[in-house]
Amino acid sequence: MKKQYDIVGNRKKFFIFSAVLIVFILLFSVIFGVEMDIQFKGGAMLTYSYTGELDISAVQKDIESTLGSNVTLQTGNSIASDAQTLTISMPGTQTVETATVEALSVRLEENYSDNSFRQLSLNNVDPTIGKEFFAKSIVAVVAASLLILVYIAVRFKKIGGWPAGSMAVVALVHDLIVVYGVFVVMRIPLNGNFIAALLTILGYSINDTVVIYDRVRENRQLYGNSMDFATLVNNSINQSLRRSINTTISTLLALGTVCVVSVVFGLDSIFTFAFPLIIGMISGVYSTICIAGPLWVEWELHKKAKPRKKKA
């Protein structure tokens, strides 16, 4: 007989842990602030390729003398060639005109001829458009969550309906906050990768929750009302435990490989998507096992204990 874990019985410990984690993330955001990428807050981003060793401090002085003092430099590697990349970011209301870019390119070519600087891209984002894009992205995440709520409520209406769907969405919100926390704590600017990671976790996490809910439904049909709801849910979670963990581990191995490759080759844009996704998936399997089902049980016990009004 397989070992049974009393997950539902220890639900309050899981609730406390998650509450503390969420409070920490929110306090960290308030105290240290949240960094936003140019695509959300506006500004300009200019990317060059170069070869050889580069004196970053000297290059930054030349760039600041041409573009202004409020610039941030970031180096990386191009997977398409052996060249390295230099990304120049100017957040806020600043934009760069073509003439200014040409002047900077000429200056870099003259002062660093051995590095073979070549312009790759220029992106100007209006602050208003950036804010609108961010707002629309958040609306997309909220809309996806609401659709998931309706889907769960309809699919499992015979055993839980809206309470089951609501608890599943609470677990999803937990995972979204954890992914947000990774970006905030690691000081990764919120960008398109952030929204993509949120939407990915929404789909991944709810899949595990549906598997457990399906097992709850099957066990309800099998045992009827002879088994109390807390035991029913705990047994269902234990029966699905190995599948959920093994699926997550296989996915994490693939994402871990992507993270290692991105670190080795300096692919920051890939790393800032893959690593938060790893943490989000760990959070997803945790919330599926320790939050969604146990929280559903807590809801049902609270409803059962609530005194009913007597008819006049």
Sine and cosine of phi, psi and omega as CSV:
sin_phi,cos_phi,sin_psi,cos_psi,sin_omega,cos_omega
0.00,0.00,0.74,-0.68,-0.01,-1.00
-0.94,0.35,0.54,-0.84,0.02,-1.00
-0.93,0.38,0.71,-0.70,0.01,-1.00
-0.99,-0.17,0.78,-0.63,0.05,-1.00
-0.99,-0.15,0.75,-0.66,-0.02,-1.00
-0.99,0.11,0.95,0.32,-0.05,-1.00
-0.94,0.34,-0.71,0.71,0.00,-1.00
-0.91,0.41,-0.62,0.78,0.00,-1.00
-0.91,0.42,-0.45,0.89,0.01,-1.00
-0.98,-0.20,0.33,0.94,-0.11,-0.99
-0.86,0.51,-0.58,0.82,-0.04,-1.00
-0.91,0.42,-0.53,0.85,0.06,-1.00
-0.91,0.41,-0.66,0.75,0.03,-1.00
-0.92,0.39,-0.64,0.77,0.01,-1.00
-0.89,0.45,-0.67,0.74,0.00,-1.00
-0.91,0.42,-0.70,0.71,0.01,-1.00
-0.86,0.51,-0.73,0.68,-0.02,-1.00
-0.91,0.42,-0.64,0.77,0.01,-1.00
-0.89,0.45,-0.68,0.73,0.02,-1.00
-0.89,0.45,-0.67,0.74,0.00,-1.00
-0.88,0.47,-0.71,0.71,-0.01,-1.00
-0.91,0.42,-0.68,0.74,0.03,-1.00
-0.88,0.47,-0.66,0.75,0.03,-1.00
-0.87,0.49,-0.72,0.70,-0.01,-1.00
-0.89,0.46,-0.70,0.71,-0.02,-1.00
-0.92,0.40,-0.66,0.75,0.03,-1.00
-0.91,0.42,-0.65,0.76,0.03,-1.00
-0.87,0.49,-0.64,0.77,0.01,-1.00
-0.90,0.44,-0.67,0.75,-0.03,-1.00
-0.94,0.35,-0.67,0.74,-0.09,-1.00
-0.96,0.27,-0.72,0.69,-0.11,-0.99
-0.98,-0.22,-0.13,0.99,0.04,-1.00
0.99,0.16,0.14,-0.99,-0.02,-1.00
-0.85,-0.52,0.80,-0.60,0.02,-1.00
-1.00,0.09,0.71,-0.71,0.01,-1.00
-0.91,-0.42,0.65,-0.76,0.03,-1.00
-0.97,0.26,0.26,-0.96,-0.02,-1.00
-0.86,0.52,-0.59,0.81,-0.05,-1.00
-0.91,0.41,-0.28,0.96,0.04,-1.00
-0.97,-0.25,-0.52,0.85,-0.05,-1.00
-0.94,-0.35,-0.06,1.00,0.03,-1.00
1.00,-0.01,0.31,-0.95,0.00,-1.00
0.72,-0.69,-0.39,-0.92,-0.04,-1.00
-0.69,-0.73,0.54,-0.84,0.05,-1.00
-0.70,-0.72,0.83,-0.56,-0.06,-1.00
-0.84,-0.54,0.78,-0.63,-0.06,-1.00
-0.86,-0.51,0.73,-0.68,0.06,-1.00
-0.85,-0.53,0.45,-0.89,0.20,-0.98
-0.96,-0.26,0.46,-0.89,0.02,-1.00
-0.42,-0.91,0.23,-0.97,0.03,-1.00
-0.82,-0.57,0.31,-0.95,0.06,-1.00
0.97,0.25,-0.14,-0.99,0.02,-1.00
-0.99,0.15,0.54,-0.84,-0.08,-1.00
-0.75,-0.67,0.72,-0.69,0.08,-1.00
-1.00,0.08,0.99,-0.10,-0.13,-0.99
-0.88,0.48,-0.67,0.74,-0.04,-1.00
-0.89,0.45,-0.65,0.76,0.01,-1.00
-0.93,0.37,-0.66,0.75,0.01,-1.00
-0.90,0.44,-0.64,0.77,-0.01,-1.00
-0.89,0.45,-0.62,0.78,0.03,-1.00
-0.89,0.46,-0.68,0.74,0.01,-1.00
-0.91,0.41,-0.64,0.77,0.00,-1.00
-0.93,0.38,-0.68,0.73,0.00,-1.00
-0.91,0.42,-0.56,0.83,0.02,-1.00
-0.93,0.36,-0.37,0.93,0.00,-1.00
-0.99,-0.13,-0.69,0.72,-0.10,-0.99
-0.99,-0.17,-0.37,0.93,-0.08,-1.00
0.85,-0.52,0.11,-0.99,-0.12,-0.99
-0.99,0.10,-0.40,0.92,-0.10,-1.00
-1.00,0.04,0.93,0.38,0.01,-1.00
-0.79,-0.61,0.48,-0.88,0.06,-1.00
-0.81,-0.59,0.74,-0.67,-0.01,-1.00
-0.96,-0.28,0.61,-0.79,0.05,-1.00
-0.61,-0.80,0.78,-0.63,0.00,-1.00
-0.98,-0.19,0.38,-0.93,0.01,-1.00
-0.28,-0.96,-0.14,-0.99,0.00,-1.00
-0.84,-0.54,0.59,-0.81,0.05,-1.00
-1.00,-0.04,0.81,-0.58,0.00,-1.00
-0.97,0.24,-0.26,0.97,-0.03,-1.00
-0.99,0.15,-0.37,0.93,-0.01,-1.00
-0.48,-0.88,-0.03,-1.00,0.02,-1.00
-0.99,0.15,-0.08,1.00,-0.05,-1.00
-0.95,0.31,0.42,-0.91,0.09,-1.00
-0.98,-0.19,0.26,-0.97,-0.04,-1.00
-0.86,-0.51,0.54,-0.84,0.09,-1.00
-0.81,-0.59,0.89,-0.47,-0.01,-1.00
-0.96,-0.28,0.81,-0.59,-0.01,-1.00
-0.95,-0.31,0.87,-0.49,-0.04,-1.00
-0.92,-0.40,0.71,-0.70,0.08,-1.00
-0.78,-0.63,0.99,-0.10,-0.07,-1.00
-0.97,0.24,0.24,-0.97,0.09,-1.00
0.99,-0.11,-0.66,-0.75,-0.09,-1.00
-1.00,-0.06,0.02,1.00,-0.07,-1.00
-0.97,0.25,0.65,-0.76,0.15,-0.99
-0.75,-0.67,0.32,-0.95,-0.06,-1.00
-0.88,-0.48,0.77,-0.64,0.04,-1.00
-1.00,0.06,0.36,-0.93,-0.05,-1.00
-0.87,0.50,-0.63,0.78,-0.01,-1.00
-0.89,0.46,-0.63,0.78,0.01,-1.00
-0.92,0.40,-0.65,0.76,0.02,-1.00
-0.90,0.44,-0.66,0.75,0.02,-1.00
-0.89,0.45,-0.64,0.77,0.02,-1.00
-0.90,0.43,-0.66,0.75,0.02,-1.00
-0.91,0.40,-0.66,0.75,0.00,-1.00
-0.89,0.46,-0.67,0.74,0.02,-1.00
-0.89,0.45,-0.67,0.74,-0.02,-1.00
-0.90,0.43,-0.67,0.74,0.01,-1.00
-0.92,0.39,-0.62,0.78,0.02,-1.00
-0.92,0.40,-0.61,0.79,-0.03,-1.00
-0.96,0.28,-0.71,0.71,-0.09,-1.00
-0.99,0.13,-0.38,0.93,-0.06,-1.00
-0.71,-0.70,0.84,0.55,-0.06,-1.00
-0.88,0.47,-0.49,0.87,-0.01,-1.00
-0.95,0.30,-0.30,0.95,-0.06,-1.00
-1.00,-0.06,-0.11,0.99,0.08,-1.00
0.77,0.64,0.84,0.54,0.02,-1.00
-0.91,0.41,0.68,-0.74,0.06,-1.00
-0.59,-0.81,0.78,-0.63,-0.03,-1.00
-0.94,0.34,0.74,-0.67,0.02,-1.00
-0.97,-0.24,-0.68,0.73,-0.06,-1.00
-0.36,-0.93,0.36,-0.93,0.09,-1.00
-0.62,-0.78,0.84,-0.55,0.01,-1.00
-0.82,-0.57,0.86,-0.52,0.10,-0.99
-0.94,-0.34,0.79,-0.61,-0.01,-1.00
-0.83,-0.56,0.86,-0.52,0.06,-1.00
-0.93,0.37,0.69,-0.73,-0.02,-1.00
-0.82,0.58,-0.64,0.77,-0.01,-1.00
-0.91,0.42,-0.69,0.72,0.02,-1.00
-0.90,0.43,-0.63,0.77,0.02,-1.00
-0.88,0.48,-0.70,0.72,0.01,-1.00
-0.92,0.40,-0.63,0.78,0.03,-1.00
-0.90,0.43,-0.65,0.76,0.02,-1.00
-0.90,0.44,-0.67,0.74,0.02,-1.00
-0.90,0.45,-0.70,0.71,0.00,-1.00
-0.88,0.48,-0.68,0.73,0.01,-1.00
-0.91,0.41,-0.57,0.82,0.03,-1.00
-0.91,0.41,-0.66,0.75,0.03,-1.00
-0.92,0.40,-0.64,0.77,0.05,-1.00
-0.86,0.51,-0.63,0.77,0.02,-1.00
-0.88,0.47,-0.66,0.75,0.02,-1.00
-0.92,0.40,-0.70,0.72,0.01,-1.00
-0.90,0.44,-0.68,0.73,0.00,-1.00
-0.88,0.47,-0.66,0.75,0.03,-1.00
-0.89,0.46,-0.64,0.77,0.02,-1.00
-0.90,0.43,-0.67,0.75,0.01,-1.00
-0.91,0.41,-0.63,0.77,0.04,-1.00
-0.90,0.43,-0.62,0.79,0.05,-1.00
-0.90,0.44,-0.65,0.76,0.04,-1.00
-0.85,0.53,-0.74,0.67,-0.01,-1.00
-0.90,0.43,-0.67,0.74,-0.01,-1.00
-0.87,0.50,-0.75,0.66,-0.01,-1.00
-0.90,0.43,-0.67,0.74,-0.02,-1.00
-0.88,0.48,-0.66,0.76,-0.01,-1.00
-0.96,0.27,-0.70,0.72,-0.07,-1.00
-0.91,0.40,-0.58,0.82,-0.07,-1.00
-0.90,-0.43,0.57,0.82,-0.06,-1.00
-0.90,0.43,-0.44,0.90,-0.04,-1.00
-0.98,0.21,-0.35,0.94,-0.01,-1.00
-0.89,-0.46,-0.24,0.97,-0.02,-1.00
-0.30,-0.95,-0.68,0.73,0.00,-1.00
0.90,0.43,-0.78,-0.63,-0.08,-1.00
-0.87,0.48,-0.66,0.75,0.06,-1.00
-0.86,0.51,-0.67,0.74,0.02,-1.00
-0.89,0.47,-0.70,0.71,0.02,-1.00
-0.90,0.43,-0.65,0.76,-0.01,-1.00
-0.90,0.44,-0.68,0.73,0.00,-1.00
-0.92,0.38,-0.56,0.83,0.06,-1.00
-0.90,0.43,-0.65,0.76,0.01,-1.00
-0.93,0.36,-0.60,0.80,0.07,-1.00
-0.86,0.50,-0.68,0.73,0.04,-1.00
-0.89,0.45,-0.61,0.79,0.04,-1.00
-0.91,0.42,-0.68,0.73,0.03,-1.00
-0.87,0.49,-0.63,0.77,0.07,-1.00
-0.83,0.56,-0.72,0.69,-0.02,-1.00
-0.92,0.39,-0.62,0.78,0.01,-1.00
-0.90,0.43,-0.63,0.78,0.02,-1.00
-0.92,0.39,-0.61,0.80,0.03,-1.00
-0.90,0.44,-0.70,0.72,0.04,-1.00
-0.89,0.46,-0.69,0.73,0.07,-1.00
-0.85,0.53,-0.65,0.76,0.00,-1.00
-0.89,0.46,-0.58,0.81,0.03,-1.00
-0.89,0.47,-0.71,0.70,0.02,-1.00
-0.89,0.45,-0.68,0.74,-0.06,-1.00
-0.94,0.35,-0.75,0.66,-0.06,-1.00
-0.92,0.39,-0.63,0.78,0.00,-1.00
-0.99,0.11,0.02,1.00,0.03,-1.00
0.86,0.51,0.63,0.78,0.10,-1.00
-1.00,0.00,0.84,-0.54,0.00,-1.00
-0.86,0.50,0.67,-0.74,0.05,-1.00
-0.93,0.38,0.81,-0.59,-0.04,-1.00
-0.54,-0.84,-0.34,-0.94,0.00,-1.00
-0.88,0.48,-0.55,0.84,0.05,-1.00
-0.88,0.48,-0.57,0.82,0.01,-1.00
-0.89,0.46,-0.76,0.65,0.00,-1.00
-0.91,0.42,-0.66,0.75,0.02,-1.00
-0.89,0.46,-0.65,0.76,0.02,-1.00
-0.91,0.42,-0.66,0.75,0.02,-1.00
-0.88,0.48,-0.74,0.67,-0.04,-1.00
-0.92,0.40,-0.58,0.81,0.04,-1.00
-0.91,0.42,-0.70,0.71,0.00,-1.00
-0.91,0.42,-0.58,0.81,0.04,-1.00
-0.83,0.55,-0.75,0.66,-0.02,-1.00
-0.94,0.34,-0.64,0.77,-0.05,-1.00
-0.93,0.36,-0.74,0.67,-0.08,-1.00
-0.92,0.40,-0.67,0.74,-0.05,-1.00
-0.92,0.38,-0.44,0.90,0.02,-1.00
-0.89,0.45,-0.71,0.70,0.04,-1.00
-0.90,0.43,-0.63,0.78,0.00,-1.00
-0.90,0.43,-0.65,0.76,0.02,-1.00
-0.89,0.46,-0.62,0.78,0.02,-1.00
-0.87,0.49,-0.71,0.71,0.01,-1.00
-0.93,0.37,-0.67,0.74,0.03,-1.00
-0.88,0.47,-0.61,0.79,0.06,-1.00
-0.88,0.47,-0.65,0.76,0.03,-1.00
-0.92,0.39,-0.59,0.81,0.08,-1.00
-0.88,0.48,-0.69,0.72,0.00,-1.00
-0.90,0.44,-0.68,0.73,0.01,-1.00
-0.90,0.44,-0.67,0.74,0.00,-1.00
-0.93,0.36,-0.53,0.85,0.06,-1.00
-0.91,0.42,-0.66,0.75,0.05,-1.00
-0.92,0.40,-0.54,0.84,-0.04,-1.00
-0.97,0.23,-0.71,0.71,-0.10,-1.00
-0.98,-0.19,-0.25,0.97,-0.05,-1.00
0.89,0.45,-0.68,-0.73,0.01,-1.00
-0.99,-0.13,0.19,0.98,-0.01,-1.00
-0.96,0.29,-0.29,0.96,0.01,-1.00
-0.90,-0.44,0.75,-0.66,-0.01,-1.00
-0.92,0.39,0.40,-0.91,-0.17,-0.99
-0.89,0.45,-0.62,0.78,-0.01,-1.00
-0.88,0.48,-0.70,0.71,0.02,-1.00
-0.92,0.40,-0.64,0.77,0.01,-1.00
-0.86,0.51,-0.75,0.66,-0.01,-1.00
-0.92,0.39,-0.66,0.75,-0.01,-1.00
-0.89,0.46,-0.68,0.74,0.04,-1.00
-0.90,0.43,-0.65,0.76,0.00,-1.00
-0.90,0.44,-0.65,0.76,0.03,-1.00
-0.90,0.44,-0.71,0.70,0.00,-1.00
-0.89,0.45,-0.60,0.80,0.01,-1.00
-0.93,0.37,-0.45,0.89,-0.02,-1.00
-0.98,-0.18,-0.04,1.00,-0.15,-0.99
-0.88,0.47,-0.76,0.65,-0.06,-1.00
-0.89,0.46,-0.66,0.75,0.00,-1.00
-0.89,0.46,-0.70,0.71,-0.03,-1.00
-0.89,0.45,-0.70,0.72,-0.04,-1.00
-0.93,0.36,-0.70,0.71,-0.01,-1.00
-0.89,0.45,-0.64,0.77,0.04,-1.00
-0.89,0.45,-0.67,0.74,0.00,-1.00
-0.91,0.41,-0.67,0.74,-0.02,-1.00
-0.88,0.47,-0.70,0.72,0.00,-1.00
-0.89,0.46,-0.62,0.79,0.03,-1.00
-0.94,0.35,-0.64,0.77,0.00,-1.00
-0.91,0.40,-0.55,0.83,0.04,-1.00
-0.89,0.46,-0.67,0.74,0.02,-1.00
-0.92,0.39,-0.71,0.70,0.00,-1.00
-0.92,0.39,-0.58,0.81,0.04,-1.00
-0.89,0.47,-0.64,0.77,0.05,-1.00
-0.89,0.46,-0.67,0.74,0.04,-1.00
-0.87,0.49,-0.67,0.75,0.00,-1.00
-0.89,0.45,-0.69,0.72,0.00,-1.00
-0.88,0.47,-0.72,0.70,0.00,-1.00
-0.88,0.47,-0.66,0.75,-0.02,-1.00
-0.92,0.40,-0.55,0.84,0.04,-1.00
-0.95,0.30,-0.70,0.72,-0.02,-1.00
-0.87,0.49,-0.67,0.74,-0.06,-1.00
-0.99,-0.13,0.10,0.99,0.05,-1.00
0.92,0.39,0.57,0.82,-0.02,-1.00
-1.00,-0.04,0.99,0.17,-0.11,-0.99
-0.88,0.47,-0.61,0.80,-0.05,-1.00
-0.90,0.43,-0.54,0.84,0.04,-1.00
-0.97,0.23,-0.67,0.74,-0.01,-1.00
-0.88,0.47,-0.66,0.75,-0.04,-1.00
-0.95,0.31,-0.08,1.00,0.15,-0.99
-0.98,-0.21,-0.71,0.70,-0.10,-0.99
-0.94,0.34,-0.68,0.74,-0.06,-1.00
-0.92,0.39,-0.76,0.65,0.09,-1.00
-0.84,0.53,-0.53,0.85,0.03,-1.00
-0.92,0.40,-0.61,0.79,0.05,-1.00
-0.87,0.49,-0.75,0.66,0.00,-1.00
-0.90,0.44,-0.63,0.78,0.02,-1.00
-0.90,0.45,-0.61,0.79,0.01,-1.00
-0.95,0.30,-0.58,0.81,0.11,-0.99
-0.89,0.45,-0.69,0.73,0.06,-1.00
-0.89,0.45,-0.59,0.81,-0.03,-1.00
-0.90,0.44,-0.70,0.71,0.00,-1.00
-0.94,0.33,-0.55,0.83,0.06,-1.00
-0.91,0.42,-0.74,0.67,-0.04,-1.00
-0.93,0.38,-0.56,0.83,0.04,-1.00
-0.89,0.45,-0.69,0.73,-0.06,-1.00
-0.99,0.13,-0.68,0.73,-0.19,-0.98
-0.97,-0.25,-0.19,0.98,-0.06,-1.00
-0.89,-0.45,-0.84,0.55,-0.14,-0.99
-0.85,0.53,-0.86,0.51,-0.01,-1.00
-0.89,0.46,-0.80,0.61,0.02,-1.00
-0.85,0.52,-0.58,0.81,0.02,-1.00
-0.93,0.36,-0.57,0.82,0.08,-1.00
-0.89,0.45,-0.68,0.74,0.05,-1.00
-0.88,0.47,-0.69,0.73,0.01,-1.00
-0.87,0.50,-0.65,0.76,0.03,-1.00
-0.88,0.47,-0.73,0.68,-0.04,-1.00
-0.91,0.40,-0.64,0.77,0.03,-1.00
-0.92,0.40,-0.63,0.78,0.04,-1.00
-0.91,0.42,-0.66,0.75,0.01,-1.00
-0.92,0.40,-0.61,0.79,-0.01,-1.00
-0.93,0.36,-0.60,0.80,-0.03,-1.00
-0.98,0.21,-0.32,0.95,-0.02,-1.00
-0.93,0.37,0.81,-0.58,-0.03,-1.00
-0.91,0.42,0.70,-0.71,0.01,-1.00
-1.00,0.07,0.58,-0.82,0.02,-1.00
-0.97,0.25,0.73,-0.69,0.01,-1.00
-0.98,0.19,0.61,-0.79,0.02,-1.00
-0.96,0.29,0.64,-0.77,-0.01,-1.00
-0.94,0.34,0.00,0.00,0.00,0.00
